[in-house]
Amino acid sequence: MFDLLILAPAGSILALLFAGYLSWKVLKTDEGTVEMRAIAQSVREGAIAYLKRQYIGVSLFFLVMFGILIALALNKYLPIFVPFAFLTGGFFSGLSGFIGMTIATKSSSRTANAARSSLDGALRIAFSSGAVMGLVVVGLGLLDLSIWYYFLNWYYSTHPLPIGVDKITLITQAMLCFGMGASSQALFARVGGGIFTKAADVGADLVGKVEAGIPEDDPRNPAVIADNVGDNVGDVAGMGADLYESYVGSIVATMALGAAAFAKFGLGLESITIPMVMAAVGVVSSIIGTFFVRSKEKAEQSALLAALRKGVFSSSILVAIASFLVVRLSLGANYIGIYYAVLSGLAAGVLIGLSTEFFTSSGYGPTKEIAKQALTGPATVIISGVSVGMLSTSVPVIVVAIAILASYYLSGGLKDPNMGLYGVGISAVGMLSTLGITLATDAYGPVADNAGGNAQMTRQPKEVRERTDALDSLGNTTAATGKGFAIGSAALTALALIAAYRDQVEILGSSLNLSLMNPRVLVGLFIGGMLPFVFCSMTMKAVGRTAGAIVIEVRRQFKEIAGLMEGKARADYARCVNIVTAAAQKEMIAPSLMAIISPIALGLAIGVDGVAGLLTGATVTGFVLAIMMANSGGAWDNAKKYIEGGEYGGKGSQAHKASVVGDTVGDPFKDTSGPSLNILIKLMAMVSVVFASFVIHNSLMR
């Protein structure tokens, strides 16, 4: 019989090859004028310098954690493979972000140059750059998974197994733990990159737009290069590491649940095959979907959005068809309910995307209402944006709730709860299966944004900036959609990880008492519910402090550099880049370590029941808070762009200045704190699984 699992490494190779083809296709296009090349080179150098500095700091963390994990493995708390799996998870996560950022920084001037000729040409370059990011994430993710699966399968097939533990369980336990490495790298990348990009953006806007009254991306603004660098290190490299972690996390969590649910039926191997094969199917579907993304010249916002939707929807339909065959061939007709769980995840992903679009796009009422509130000042803009964000949580929460119930019961949860939890996990895999193209629609946004900055700084004709602005505005909506998509999948994956934590505790000979009358669970729920708020407070304060330093520096240069405001002197761009680089490295440490330390500390203090409560509380509040912050920020940003398009007085009006304040508040909401929360809740769950044995044996309250 044909081994379906071979499709996983084949899919990873296909994804990486197609990413290479798209890179070649983008890089052979003209980079533009000498000025355009120079601006792009400055941004590229700043972005690479930042990432090198970040990776050096993160490497020290990984070395320390590797030492701790080795010590735990030598003391029999962990399998010996876990420390090495941790390293590979972090390495591939960082590598995916670095590759995506490299191609993005090489695409911005090419996108701006293409916009001199046509909108479609600019869209195709920017989207192809985003597709490289998407395909590299899924390609490296599947490659990492495949290498570990085949190695562990060989090892446990040729070496004696511990008494009472089967091979499939040992494989999935080790693979589940490498997700902790990916999550750790993702959190550092998201938090550090988010602090960098938003501090530079906020500082540039507050002094440039609000105080000096100069346009966005004006070359006279000393923070403009730092702002463009930030788009790449935060919204490309950070996002790539983030979604790599989401992707592999959902797959390994579902594999672990499959081993627990199907081993007694003799289908353990088949159940862990399905998530990896579905991921491979998603690669092919995503590649096919990229060919559907086209636009016409002078296309309206709705037409541009429809062009991207065509690619995403076609990929989803292909996955829906192919998944039936995967489930049918792997598990047989008796377990076809697993296929319906896949459909529930796919449908939930689409509905969350549409909901996010409604609440953040300037084509709909909520964002238009925020823009209207700008007529009465920044306070009403902020009030309206917060209320829109709060209201926007309703649809995704209800959709995820329905998806959980549907996937649980359709996959057989009434007969076997473990089967139902496997269904929940497989629905998360279904939601993320089209990540190759979904991430492409997200990652193209920063490229379009940088292209607009390049056009502004090199003083291109008005129509060039109009084309890049059209792509950039659409990018705000697709970026918000991508964040909603990641957050929604995080909720499902976190639930699967909590179930995997329960299984791990039981394998270790302990048990969980999850009754709400158990005070340890209640304490865990309260502390877990609080942590996302503390985390957001820390990251937003970090943005505020760093932005304050940028404001002072930009004001200083405006005052001290003679001829700068008249355009006769050049700003000291490097100074602002250095300020945000140093600050981001420092400020990302405390919130990132909180995610790692808190589940271990609580477990040692009150035991595994408290940890289960912690994970549950953090998942609930983190999920809702992340949606609220991402959508508020996206709506504020698009309300500003709606006014810049000519509504309510257009650029330079009092309404525009009020909307800039709202957008400035929303920047850390949507690009720093909000998107980092989905990593936070999953990383805490991963840490809990990895350190479960240590906590059980050393807890003060066993």
N, C-alpha and C positions, 0 to 999 in steps of 0.2 A: 504493500500500500504506500502511496506517495506520502512523504513526510512533510506535512504542512508547515512545520516549524522552520524549514529551510527558507521559507519566504521572508522571514525576519531579517537575516543577514543580507539576502538578495535585495530586499526593500531598502535597507540602509545604504548599500552600495549604489543602487539606482538613484536614491535621493541625493547622495553626494556627487554623483556624476552629473546629474541634471543641474545641481547648484553650480558646479564647475562650468557647465555649458552656459548658464545664464550669466555668470561672472565674466566669461570671455565675451559674450555678446554685449554686455554693458561696457566693458573696458575698451572695446574696439570703436566705440562712438567718440565723437569729438568732444574734448574737455572744454572747449570755448576759447575765449581770448586770453591774452597773457594775464590780465587783471583777474579774470575768473579763476584761472589756474592758481594764481598766487594766493587768493583768498581761501580756496579749497585746501591748498597745501598748509596754510597756517592752522586751519581747523584740524586737519589730519594730524599734524605734528602735536598739537595740544591734546588731542584725544588719545593718541598713542602714549604720550608722556604720562598722562593721568593713569591710564590702565596699567602701565608698567609699575608705577608707584603703588597702585592699589594691589596688584598681584603680589608684589614683594611683601606687603603687610599681611595679606591674606595667607600667603605661603607660611609665614611664621605661625599663624593660628593653626593651619593644617598640620604643621610639624608637631606642635604641642598636643593637638588632639590625637594625632597618630600615635604619639608616645603613650598617652592615656589609654587608648584603645588596645595597644599592644600589651600594656600592663594588665588590663582586664582580661585579655585573651589568655595570657600566660597563667592567670589565676583562675581559669576555666569559667569566667563569667560570660565569655563570648567565643564563638568559633574563630579560629585563627585567621580566616579569610576576611573578616569584617574590617579590620584596619586598612587593608589594601583596597577593599571595595570602596571604603570611605574616600580614599585618595583618588581613585579613578572617577568616582561620581563628581567630585569637585573639579578635577582636571577637565573632563569633557564639558561640564557646565560652563567653566570659564572660557574654554576654547571656542565653544559655539558663539558666545557673546563677542569674543575678539574677532572671529572671522566675519560675523555679521557687521560689526562696527567698521572693520577695514573696508569692506565693499561699500558700505553706506557713505563713508567719507570720500570715497572715490567716485561716487555717483551724483553728488549734489551739484557740482559745477556742470556735469554732463546733462543733468535734468534741466538746469537753468538755460544751458545752451540750446537744448532741444526745444524749450519753450519759446525760443526766438522764432521758431518755424511753425510749431503746431502744439496744440494741447495734447493730442493723442500720443505724439512722440515723447513728450515729457512724462505722461502717465505711464507709458510702457517702460521707460528707463527706471523711474522711481519704483514701479511695481515689481519689476524684475529684480531690483536690488532688495526689496522686501522679501521676495520669494527666495532669494539666496539665504536670507536669515532663517526663514521658515523651514526650508529643506535641510539646511545644515543642522538645525535643532533636532528634527526628527531623524535625520540620517545618523548623527553622532549618538543620539539616544538609543536608537535600535542597535547600533554597532556595539555600544557598551553593554546593553542587555544581552545581546547574542554571545559576545565573548564570555561573559560571566556564566551564562546558562550552559554553554557547551563545555567550558572548563569544569564547572562544578559537577555536571552530569558525568563527565569522564572520571573525576576524582572519586566521587561517591560510588561509582560503579566498580572501581578497582581497589577500594579500601574498605576495611570493616566499618560497619555502621554502629553507632551507639545503640544499646539495647532499648527497644521500644520506640525508636524513632525511624521513620521511613525516609528514603532518599529524597522524595519530592519535598517533604517538609524541610529538610536540611538545605536544599537548594534555594527554596523561596525565602527562608530565614536570612541567609547570607545576602541574597539579592535585595531584599527589603532594606537591609542596612546600608547599601551603597547609596540609597536615596538620601541618607542624612548628609553625605558629602555634597551632593548636588544642591540640597536645600541650604546648606551652610554657605556655599559659594554664591547662590542666588540671593540670599539675604544681604550679604555684604555688597554685592554688585548693585542690587536695587536700592538699598539705603544710601550707600556711598554715592552712586551715580545720581540718585534722586536729589540728594542734598546739593551736589555740584550743579546740576542743571537748573534747579529751581532757585537756588541762591543767586546764580548769575542772571537768570531771567528776571527775577523780582528786582534785583539791584539795578539792572539795565532799564527796566520799565519805570521804576519810581523816579529816577533822576532824569532819564532821557525823555520819556513820553510826558510824564506828569509835570515835572519841574521845568525842564528845558523846552518842552514842546516840540522836540524833533521826532521824525518818523521812527518806526520800529526798524531795526537793523541798519540804522544810519551809521556810516563809517566814522563819524565824529564821536560816537559813544564808545568810551574805553572798554565797556563790558561786552561789546557786541560779539567779539570772537569767543569769549568765554561762554556766552549764551549759546552760540552755535556748536561749540565743543560739547556743552552739556547735553544738547539734544542727542548727540551720538553716544556718550558714555552712559546716560541715564535711560533714554527711550529706545536705544538699540542694544547696546551691550548688556545693560541691566535687564531689559525686558527679555532678551534672548536667554540669559541665564535663568531668569524667572520661569519662563515657559518650558525650558528644558527640564527644570525640576518638576513642574506640574505634570509634564508628559511622562517621564519615567516613574514619578511617584504614583500616578494612577495605575500604571501597568503593573509595577511590582506589588502594590497593595492588593490588587485584584488577583494576582497570581498566588499570593499568600492565602487569600480567602478561598480560592479555588482548591488549593491543596487540602484545606480543612474540610471543605464541603463535599468534595467528590472522591476523596481517597477511599472511603468505605464502599463506593460503588465500582471501584477499579478504574476510575476515570480521572485520577489525579493528574496524570501527565497531559491528558487532553484538555483539562480545564485550565491549566497554566499556559497551554499553547495558544488558546483563543485570544487573549489580550495582545500577544506579540504578533500574531498573524493579522489581527484586525489593524494593528498599527502599520503593518506592511501594505495592507489593502488601502489604508488611508494615504500612504505615500503616492501610490499610483493614481488614486483619485485626485489628489491635490495637484499633481503634475498635469493631469488632463484639464483640471479646472483653470489652470493659469492661461490656457489658450483661449478661454472665453472672455478674458478681460480686454476690452477694447472700448474706445470712446470716439465721438465725433467732435470736430472742431466747434468751438463756442457752445459746448454742451452745458446744460443747466446742472445745478448741484444734484438734482434728482437723477439725471441721466448718468452722471459720474458714479453715483452711488449704485445705480442699477447695473453698471458695468462690473463693479466689484462683486455685487450680489450674485451676478450670473455665475462667476467663477466659484464662489462659496457654495451656492445652492446646487450646482451641478456636481460638485465633489461630494456633497452630503447625500445626494441621490445615489451616486455610484457606491458609496460606502453602505448605504441601506440595502442595496441589492446584493452586494458581495458578502455582507455579513451573514445573510441567510445561509449562503453556501458554506461559509466557515463554520457556523454553529452546527448545521446539519451534518456536515462531514466529520466534525470532531466529536460531538456528543450524541448524535442520532436524533430521531424524531421525538423521543420521549422528553427531551429537554429543550424543545423549541422555544419555551418561554424565555430562555436566556436571550434569544434574538429580539424579543419584544422589549427586553430591558435595554438592549442596544438602541432600539428605535426611540425609547423614551429619553435617553441621553442626547441623541441627535436632535430630537424635537426641542428639548429643553435649551440646548445651545442656540438654536435658531431663534426661539422665542425671547431668550435673554438678550440676544443681539438686537432684535427688533424693538424691544422695550427700551434698551439703552439708546438706540437711535432716536426714538420718540422723545425722550427726555433731554437729549443733548444736542440734537440737530437744530439749526436755525430755521429749518423748514417747518417746524411744528410749534404749537402754542406755548409750551413751557419756556423754551429759550426766548421766544419773541416777547413773552411777558417780562422776563428778566431785563431784556433790552428796553422795554417800555418804562420799567421802573428806574432806569438810569436818568430819566427826565427829572426826577426829584432827588437825585444825589446818590452817592456811594452807599449810604446806609441802607436805603431801600433795595439797592442792587444786591447787597449781601444778604439781607433778610429773605428776599425772593429766591436767591440761589440756594440758600440752606434749606428752605421749604421744598423746593423742587427736588433736591437731593434726598430729603427725608421721604417724600412721597414716592420717589422712584424706587425705593426698596421694596415696595409692595409686590410688584409683578415678579421680579426675580425670586423673591422668597417663596411666593405661592407656586411658581413654576418648579423650583427645586423641590418643594414639599411634595408636589404631585409626582415629580419624577422619582423621588425616593419611594413613595408608596407604590407607584406603578411598577417600578423595577423590582421591588421587594416581593410583591405578591404575584406578579406575572412570572417571575423566575422560580416560584415554588416556595415562598417564605412561609406559607401556612403549614406545609408539610415538614419543612426543615428550615429553621431560622438561618442556618449557615448558608443554605442555598439562596435565600433571600438577600443576605448581605453580599454574597457574590454577585447577585444581580445588580445591586446598588453600585458595586465597584465597576462592573462591566458597563454600566450606563455612563460612568465618568470616562471610561476609555472610549466609548462611542462619541461622547461630546468632544473629546480631544483628538479623535482619529483624523480629522481634517485639519490638524494644526498647521500642516505645511502651507496651506493657502490662507487659513485664518490669520496666522501670524504675518503672512505677506501683506495682507490688507492693513495690518497694524504698523508694521515696521516701515512701510513706504512713507508714512506720515512725516517722520523726522527728516527723511531725505527731501521731501517736498518743502518742508519748513526751511531747511538749510539752502535749498535752491532759491527760495524767495529772498533769503538774506543775501545770497551771492548776487542776485539780480539787483537788489537795492544798493549794495555796497559798490557795485561796478556801474551803477547808473544806467541800467538797461532801459529800453523804451517802455512806456506805460503798459503796453499789451503783454509784455513778458511777465511783469509783476502780477498782472491780472490773472494770467494763466497759472502761475505758481501759487497765487493766493487761493484760487479755486481748488487746486489740489491740496493745499495746506488746510483749508477749511474742512474739506472732506476728510482729511487725515485726522482732524480733531474728533470727528464723529466715529471713524473707524477705530481710532485709538481707544476711545471710551468703550466702544463695543468689544474690543479685544480685552480690555481690563475686566468688563462684566463677564465675558466668556471665561477668563482665567479664574475669576472669583467664584463663579458658579461651579466650575469643575472642582475648585478647591474644596467647596463645601461637601461635595460627593466623595472626593478623595479622602478628606479628613475623616468622614464617617467610616470609610473603609479602613483607614489606618487605626481608628479607635477600636474597630472590631479586631484588627490584626494584633493590636496591643492586648486585648482580652485573650486572644488565642495564645499569644506568647506567654502571658502570665500563667495560663492553665498548663501549657507545656512544661513550664518550670516548676509545676507541682503546687501552685498557689491558686487562689480564686478571687473573684471580685464580688463584692456586695454592693450593687448599684442602686439599692433602695434610697429614695429621697429621705427616708427617716434615718439614714446613716449620716451622722454629723460630719464624717470625713468627706463624704461625697458633697455635702452642702458647702463645706469650707472650700473644697476644690472648685465648685461651680462659681462661687463668688469671686475667688481669686482669679480664676480663668476668665470670667466676664470682665474683670477690671483690667487685665493685662493689655488687651488691644488699645484701651484708652491711654494707658501710661506710655505704651510704645509710640502711639501717635503724638502724644505730647512731647516726647523726647525728640522725635524726628522733625516735628514742626518747629520746635524751639531751635533746633540745629539749623534749619533753613533760615529762620529769622535772624539768628546771630550772624550767620555767614553773609546773608543779604545786607545786613547793617554795615558790615565791613566793606562790602562792594559799594554801597551808597556813599560812604565816606571817601573811598578812593576815587570814584567817578566825579564827585563834587570837587575833590582836590585837583584832579587833572583839568576839569573845566576852568577852574580858577587860576591854576599855576602855569598851564601850557599856553603860551601866547599864540593866538591865531587859530586855536583848535576849533572854537565855535564858528569861525569864519571859513573853515575848511582849508586853511593855509598851513596847518601843522598836523602831524600824525599822532594819534593817541598811543599810549603805552599799553597795548593789548596784553602783553605778557604778564604785566603786574597783576591784572585782574585774574588771569588764568592761574597764576601761582597762589593767589589768596584763596580761591575756592578749592583748588587742589589740596592744599595743606589742611584747610578746614574740614573738607569732606572726609579725609583720611582719619582725622581725629574724632569727628563727631559720629562716625558710623559704628564705633566700637561698642559703646555702652548699650544701645538698643539691640544690636545683634547678639551680644553675649547674654542679654536678658532672656532671649528665646531659648538658649541652650541651657542656661543654669536653672531657670525657674522650675521645670518639671522634675529635674534631679533633686533640687533642694526640697521641694514640697514632698516628693516621694520619700526622701530620707526622714523628713519630719513626721509625716502622718500616714505614709504607706501608699500602696498601689490604688486603693479606693479613691484617695484624694487626687491622685494623678488622673484617673479616669474622669473625675468631676472637673478637674482643671481643663482637660482637653475638650470636654463637652461645652463648658462655659465659654472658652476662648473661640471655639468654632462658631457658636451662635452669635455672639456679639461681634466677633471679627468679620464674619460674613456680611452682616447687615451694615456695620460701620464702613467697611470697604466699599460697598456699593454706593452708599450715601456720599462718601467723599469723592469717589471717582466721577459720579454723575454730576454732583454740584460743580466740581472743577471743570468738567467738559462743557456744561451748560454756560457757565460764566465766560469761558473762552470763546465759545461760538456766539454768545450775545455781543461780546466786544466786536467780533468780526462782522456780525450782522449790521452793527452801527457803522463800522468802517466801510461797509458796502454802500453807504449813502442814507441810511435811515436815521431819523431823529437828529439831523444836523451833520452826520458824517464825521470824518476825522477832524480832530481839533475842537469839536464842540464840547460843551459842558457835559452832555450825555456821554460822549466818548470818554472823557476823563473819568467820569464816574464808573464806566464799564471797565476801564483799565484797572481801577482799584479792585473791583470784583474779581477780575481775571488774576490779579496779583495774589489775592487771598486764595483763590482756587488752585494756583500753581502747585503748592505743596500738598494740597488735598489730593489732586488727581495724579501727580507724578512722583510723589515721595511716600507719604504715609499710606494712602489708600491701597496702591498696588502692592506695597510691602506686606500688608496684612495677610494676604493669602499664603505667602511664604511662611509667615510667623506661625500660623495655626498648623501647617503641615510639618514644619521643622520641629515644633514641640512634640508632635505625635511621633515623628521619626526618632527623636532623642529618647522618648519614653520607651519605645520598643527596644532600642539598642541597649539602654541602661537598665532594663527591667530586672535582669538577674542581679545586678549589683544592688539595686534599690531593695529588692525582696530580702536579700541576705543582710543588709545593713540598716534597714529602716528602724527608727526608734519606736514605731508603733506597728508591729507586725500583725 
